[in-house]
Amino acid sequence: MQHNTLQVNRFHNKRKEISLLAYDSGINKTHSEFKGILFEEFNAINPDVQIKDDFGHGTAIAGIIAARGENIRGVLNKNFKLYDVKVLDENGQGKIENVVRGLNWSIEQNVDIINISFGFQKDDDELQSVINKATSKNIIVVAAAGNTLGTYVDYPAKYNNVLSITSINDKLKKDPFSASGKVDYSAPGVNIKSTNNSGDYSIFNGTSFATAFATGSIACLLSKNNKDSIDLGELLQAHTLDLGVSGYDKEFGHGLIICN
């Protein structure tokens, strides 16, 4: 699989914050694990209404990426800004028009990475168009392959210019609930402790949470890199543990991204 070469100088300065966008049901930003984190938000469902995570998914995603270490520690713990974009309602459902509105706003903010921990079974022209717009501006889009019992991969993860993430357990074995097929990388997604929307902690499972791990790992690698331009494919290849059969496969993709 080919990736864009990021011909940008935004990554060459180690003091520059990496900007990540959690594209989900919202984040409970009052959780103690998020103390001191720089947030910016946009409610794509009701732009004039302050975000509330009334589904409990986005707060968990944010915890995996960015928890400060009071009880759990996120993958990325310094030099970042987190954008909270709400596109999923209280039932965890998202309409294409809101998803597209949120992505267009995200592009305007010139973020570095967009985390999409959900997906659609069917392709959509508007969705593909706005994803193409984002990646053409060197925004990295990371998306959940889906919890489809080893069958099809959801959109937008199925697009060639999106990094598709599947789920593994703590033994580095494939999560049987996760998708196979157009899979790029694997990450932990079984029995994951993270922040919940009531201010406490819960256990979560699925490719949604694996995607958050992968996003955090990619951001971590970018924050440590001091080159003027970065070939994302080469960077990830140098920091990926091969899983399954030797080389790329449709169960694990290229393997597990590691930032250490």
C-alpha positions in Angstrom: 0.0 0.0 0.0 1.3 3.5 -0.8 1.1 6.5 1.5 1.4 10.2 0.9 4.8 11.8 1.5 4.1 14.5 3.9 5.9 17.5 2.3 5.2 19.8 5.3 7.4 21.5 7.8 4.8 21.3 10.5 6.5 18.1 11.8 10.1 19.3 11.7 9.9 21.4 14.9 9.8 19.1 17.9 8.3 21.8 20.0 5.3 22.1 17.6 2.1 20.4 19.0 0.7 17.5 17.0 -3.0 18.2 16.4 -5.2 15.2 16.6 -8.9 15.1 15.9 -11.2 12.7 17.7 -14.2 12.4 15.4 -16.9 10.7 17.4 -19.7 11.2 20.0 -18.0 14.0 21.9 -15.6 14.0 24.9 -16.4 14.5 28.6 -13.6 17.1 28.9 -14.2 17.5 32.6 -12.8 14.0 33.3 -9.8 14.2 35.6 -7.6 12.3 33.1 -7.9 15.3 30.7 -6.8 18.0 33.1 -4.5 20.4 31.4 -5.2 19.2 27.9 -5.7 21.8 25.2 -9.1 21.2 23.5 -11.0 22.7 20.7 -14.4 21.5 19.7 -17.0 21.6 16.9 -20.5 20.1 17.2 -21.3 19.0 13.6 -24.8 17.9 14.6 -25.8 21.1 16.4 -23.1 23.7 15.8 -24.6 26.1 18.3 -24.7 23.6 21.1 -21.8 22.8 23.5 -20.6 19.2 23.1 -21.8 16.5 25.5 -20.8 12.8 25.1 -24.2 11.3 25.6 -23.2 8.0 24.0 -20.0 7.3 25.9 -17.8 6.4 22.9 -15.7 9.5 22.2 -14.6 9.9 25.8 -13.1 6.4 25.7 -11.3 7.2 22.4 -9.8 10.3 23.9 -8.6 8.4 27.0 -6.7 5.9 25.0 -5.0 8.6 23.0 -4.4 11.2 25.7 -5.2 10.2 29.3 -2.7 12.0 31.7 -1.9 9.1 34.0 -4.1 9.6 37.0 -5.3 6.0 36.6 -4.5 5.2 33.0 -2.0 6.8 30.6 -2.7 7.5 27.0 -0.4 6.7 24.1 0.5 10.3 23.6 1.2 12.4 26.7 2.9 15.6 25.6 3.1 18.2 22.8 -0.4 17.7 21.3 -3.7 19.5 20.9 -6.9 17.5 20.8 -9.9 18.5 18.6 -13.3 17.2 19.7 -15.7 16.9 16.8 -19.1 15.4 17.5 -20.8 13.6 14.7 -22.4 10.6 16.5 -25.7 11.1 18.4 -26.8 9.6 21.7 -27.4 6.2 20.0 -24.0 6.1 18.4 -25.5 6.9 14.9 -24.0 9.3 12.5 -25.6 10.9 9.4 -23.4 11.3 6.3 -24.2 15.1 6.1 -22.9 15.6 9.6 -19.9 13.5 9.0 -19.1 15.5 5.9 -19.7 18.8 7.7 -17.4 17.8 10.5 -14.6 16.7 8.1 -14.8 19.9 6.2 -14.4 21.8 9.5 -11.5 19.6 10.4 -9.7 20.3 7.1 -10.1 24.1 7.7 -8.3 23.6 11.1 -5.3 22.1 9.2 -5.1 19.2 11.7 -2.4 16.6 11.4 -4.4 13.4 12.1 -8.1 12.5 12.0 -9.2 9.5 14.1 -12.5 8.0 12.9 -13.5 5.2 15.2 -16.6 4.2 13.4 -17.7 3.3 9.9 -20.4 2.7 7.3 -21.3 -0.5 5.5 -21.9 1.3 2.2 -19.7 3.7 0.2 -20.9 7.3 -0.3 -19.6 9.7 -2.9 -19.7 12.7 -0.5 -17.8 10.8 2.1 -15.1 9.7 -0.3 -14.8 13.2 -1.8 -14.2 14.9 1.6 -11.7 12.2 2.6 -9.8 12.8 -0.6 -9.8 16.5 0.1 -8.3 15.8 3.6 -5.6 13.5 2.4 -4.7 15.8 -0.5 -3.8 18.3 2.2 -1.5 15.8 3.9 -3.9 15.1 6.7 -3.5 11.5 7.9 -6.9 9.7 8.3 -7.0 6.6 10.5 -10.3 4.6 10.7 -11.7 1.5 12.2 -11.9 -1.5 10.0 -15.1 -2.6 11.7 -16.4 -5.3 14.0 -17.7 -7.5 11.2 -16.7 -11.0 12.4 -13.8 -11.3 10.0 -15.8 -10.2 6.9 -15.9 -6.8 5.0 -14.1 -3.6 6.0 -16.2 -0.5 6.7 -16.0 2.8 5.0 -14.0 5.1 5.1 -11.4 2.5 6.3 -11.8 0.7 3.0 -10.5 3.7 1.0 -6.9 3.3 -0.2 -5.9 6.7 1.2 -7.2 5.9 4.7 -5.2 3.7 7.3 -7.5 0.9 8.2 -7.1 -0.6 11.7 -8.1 -4.0 13.0 -8.1 -5.3 16.6 -5.8 -7.7 18.4 -5.7 -8.9 22.0 -2.8 -8.8 24.6 -1.4 -12.0 23.1 -1.1 -10.3 19.7 -3.9 -12.6 18.4 -6.6 -11.4 16.0 -9.8 -10.3 17.6 -12.4 -12.7 16.0 -15.0 -9.9 16.0 -12.8 -7.5 13.9 -12.8 -7.2 10.1 -10.4 -8.8 7.6 -9.6 -7.7 4.1 -8.4 -4.1 3.4 -6.5 -3.9 6.7 -3.4 -1.8 7.1 -2.4 -2.1 10.7 -3.3 -3.8 13.9 -3.6 -2.4 17.5 -4.9 -3.5 20.9 -8.7 -3.5 21.0 -9.7 -6.2 23.5 -10.4 -5.6 27.2 -9.1 -2.0 27.0 -9.6 0.2 30.1 -10.3 3.8 29.3 -12.2 6.9 30.4 -16.0 6.9 30.3 -18.5 9.7 30.0 -19.5 9.6 33.6 -16.1 10.6 34.9 -15.0 7.1 35.7 -13.5 4.2 33.8 -14.9 1.2 31.8 -13.6 -1.7 29.7 -14.0 -1.4 26.0 -13.7 -3.8 23.0 -13.4 -3.4 19.2 -11.7 -1.8 16.3 -12.8 1.6 17.4 -10.5 1.5 20.4 -7.7 -0.2 18.4 -7.9 2.8 16.0 -7.3 5.2 18.9 -4.2 3.2 19.8 -2.9 3.4 16.3 -3.7 7.1 16.0 -1.8 7.8 19.2 1.2 5.7 18.1 1.4 7.5 14.7 1.2 10.9 16.5 3.9 9.8 18.9 6.2 8.8 16.0 5.6 12.1 14.2 6.3 14.1 17.4 9.7 12.4 17.7 10.7 13.0 14.1 12.8 16.1 13.2 13.0 15.7 9.4 11.8 18.4 7.1 9.5 16.0 5.3 8.3 12.5 6.2 7.3 9.6 4.0 4.6 8.1 6.2 4.9 4.6 4.8 8.6 4.5 5.4 8.2 5.8 9.0 5.6 3.3 9.9 7.5 0.4 8.3 10.5 1.1 10.5 8.3 1.0 13.6 5.9 -1.9 12.9 6.0 -5.4 14.4 5.0 -7.9 11.8 2.2 -10.2 12.9 0.6 -13.3 11.4 2.3 -14.7 8.2 5.5 -13.0 7.2 4.9 -9.6 5.4 1.5 -8.0 4.7 -1.7 -10.0 5.2 -5.4 -9.3 5.2 -5.8 -10.3 8.9 -3.1 -8.1 10.6 -2.1 -5.8 7.7 1.5 -4.7 8.1 1.4 -5.4 11.8 1.5 -3.4 15.1 2.7 0.2 15.1 5.1 0.8 18.0 6.4 4.1 19.3 9.0 3.8 22.0 
